[in-house]
Amino acid sequence: MASITKNEHKSYGMGLHDEVLTGRTQQTFFNPEEG
């Protein structure tokens, strides 16, 4: 049970990291002048 929780937590963290990178990339495309 602990292993499953640990894996889920790791995947959740990686997912958030991907969302942050994607969001920053989209901002650069939508606001190239600001970048």
Buried (B, 14 or more C-beta within 10 A) or exposed (E): EEEEEEEEEEEEEEEEEEEEEEEEEEEEEEEEEEE
